[in-house]
Amino acid sequence: MSAPFRPAPPPGLRPGPPRPVGVDDGEVRHPAVDAAVQAMANAAALSPADQIPQYEAAYQTLRETLATIDQA
């Protein structure tokens, strides 16, 4: 079975994280994780030296978010 066709994003827009087939956009998601993932995707357009602080900030956000989930 082949993968479903997914059109390319409009020029100038970077795609967000891939969504599994069948996942509804109304799915409950975590805003901090979504923001960190989007920040990493946006960092790809920066120079390598400018990417590092973006990746470090996203990593810290993900660590803090996972720590709060573990405590729940």
C-alpha positions as CSV (number, residue, x, y, z in Angstrom):
1,M,0.0,0.0,0.0
2,S,1.4,3.4,-0.9
3,A,1.4,6.5,1.3
4,P,-1.4,9.0,0.7
5,F,-0.6,12.0,-1.5
6,R,0.4,15.1,0.5
7,P,0.7,18.3,-1.5
8,A,3.8,20.5,-1.0
9,P,3.3,23.6,1.2
10,P,2.9,27.0,-0.6
11,P,6.2,28.7,-1.5
12,G,7.8,30.5,1.5
13,L,6.1,28.4,4.1
14,R,8.0,25.7,6.0
15,P,6.1,22.6,6.8
16,G,5.4,21.9,10.4
17,P,6.0,18.5,12.0
18,P,4.6,15.6,10.1
19,R,1.2,14.4,11.2
20,P,0.3,10.7,11.2
21,V,-2.3,9.7,8.7
22,G,-5.7,9.9,10.2
23,V,-4.9,12.3,13.0
24,D,-7.6,14.9,13.3
25,D,-6.6,18.6,13.7
26,G,-8.9,18.7,16.7
27,E,-6.6,16.4,18.6
28,V,-5.6,17.5,22.1
29,R,-2.0,18.7,21.9
30,H,0.4,20.5,24.2
31,P,1.0,24.1,23.2
32,A,4.5,24.3,24.6
33,V,5.6,21.2,22.7
34,D,4.0,22.4,19.5
35,A,5.8,25.8,19.9
36,A,9.1,24.1,20.6
37,V,8.8,21.9,17.5
38,Q,7.8,24.8,15.3
39,A,10.8,26.8,16.7
40,M,13.1,24.0,15.7
41,A,11.5,23.9,12.2
42,N,11.9,27.7,11.8
43,A,15.6,27.5,13.0
44,A,16.4,25.4,9.9
45,A,16.4,28.6,7.8
46,L,18.9,30.3,10.1
47,S,22.7,30.2,9.9
48,P,24.2,27.4,12.0
49,A,25.5,29.8,14.6
50,D,22.0,31.2,15.0
51,Q,20.4,27.8,15.1
52,I,22.2,26.7,18.3
53,P,20.4,29.1,20.7
54,Q,17.0,28.2,19.1
55,Y,17.7,24.5,19.6
56,E,18.9,24.9,23.1
57,A,15.7,26.9,24.0
58,A,13.5,24.3,22.4
59,Y,15.3,21.5,24.3
60,Q,14.9,23.3,27.6
61,T,11.2,23.8,26.9
62,L,10.8,20.1,26.1
63,R,12.7,19.0,29.2
64,E,10.6,21.2,31.5
65,T,7.3,20.1,29.8
66,L,8.2,16.4,30.1
67,A,9.2,16.9,33.8
68,T,5.8,18.4,34.5
69,I,4.1,15.5,32.7
70,D,6.1,13.0,34.8
71,Q,4.9,14.7,38.0
72,A,1.2,14.5,37.1
